[in-house]
């Protein structure tokens, strides 16, 4: 029950952001669709298993980049269980520590000068992959308190996004723009408006 309740809203939010980003970047959307059409020529038989959906390289890149720019949960909070020195600062036992996921995942020192840009191809850059860790990319948290449903959520998200992009073209509504406001689980701005049309392939 926890997985179902926790996964519903977060998956909905991240799906909205993925479609919004792809609508704003039609070249990336077309590239993803090409991969999907090649892997599943008959759209009426789009029923990938776990291995098939995870083997799609560009879909994986789009998913990672969407989670990087627009994590469903932008801040995590933890309470330290003993006195600690963190970054040269004394943090007493029982302190609440905010982990700003949305900030970490846009640091130019890690992601380069295009850190704020939607660029799925960055995940094909081996020099970037070397510096990405569980401490600067953590859309599901990390460690023993990480999201227990991350594998289900990723598979569900990939299948749904693949099905939508395989069957429809997403374009932004002219004059409509969305900006994310800080918050733990997003906000009403997370639900974006798109123009959708069928794909005849």
C-alpha positions, 0 to 999 in steps of 0.5 A, spaced: 500 500 500 505 504 501 508 503 494 502 504 491 500 511 495 507 514 495 508 512 487 502 515 484 503 522 485 510 522 484 510 518 478 504 523 475 508 529 477 515 526 473 511 524 467 508 531 466 515 534 467 518 529 462 512 530 457 513 538 458 521 537 456 520 533 450 514 538 448 519 544 448 525 540 445 522 536 439 528 534 436 529 530 443 522 527 442 523 525 435 530 521 437 526 518 442 520 516 438 525 513 433 528 509 438 521 506 440 519 505 433 525 501 431 524 497 437 517 496 437 515 497 429 507 495 431 505 500 436 499 495 437 504 490 440 507 495 445 508 490 451 515 491 453 518 486 459 523 489 464 529 487 460 526 490 453 524 497 456 531 497 460 535 496 454 532 502 450 539 507 451 535 513 449 529 512 453 534 511 459 537 518 458 531 521 457 528 518 464 535 520 467 535 527 465 528 528 467 529 526 474 535 530 474 532 537 472 525 535 475 526 530 481 519 529 484 521 530 491 526 536 491 528 536 498 530 530 503 530 531 511 534 527 515 536 527 523 543 526 525 543 521 531 550 523 534 554 530 534 558 530 527 562 535 523 560 536 516 563 540 512 567 543 517 561 545 521 559 542 528 552 539 527 549 537 534 545 530 535 538 531 533 539 536 528 534 536 522 539 536 515 536 538 509 538 535 503 537 539 497 536 534 491 534 539 486 540 543 487 545 538 487 543 535 481 544 542 477 551 544 480 555 546 474 561 543 478 558 537 476 554 537 470 557 543 467 555 550 464 549 547 461 546 544 468 540 548 467 538 545 460 534 539 458 540 535 455 539 527 455 545 526 451 549 528 457 548 521 459 552 518 454 558 522 456 563 517 459 567 523 462 560 525 466 558 518 468 565 518 472 563 524 476 556 522 478 555 519 484 549 517 489 551 523 493 550 528 487 544 524 483 539 522 488 532 522 485 530 516 489 534 518 495 540 514 497 542 509 502 538 505 507 532 510 507 532 510 499 525 509 496 523 502 496 519 503 490 524 505 485 525 499 481 517 499 480 517 506 479 522 507 474 519 501 470 512 504 470 515 510 468 519 508 462 513 503 460 508 509 460 513 514 457 515 510 451 507 508 450 505 515 450 511 518 445 510 512 441 503 513 440 503 521 440 506 527 438 507 532 444 507 540 443 507 546 448 501 550 448 503 557 445 504 562 450 504 557 456 510 556 460 511 553 466 516 554 472 517 549 478 517 553 485 521 550 491 517 544 495 517 537 497 513 534 492 512 539 487 506 544 486 500 545 482 505 548 476 507 541 476 501 539 472 503 542 465 498 543 459 500 540 452 497 539 445 497 532 443 496 529 436 497 522 434 503 519 431 501 515 424 507 510 425 
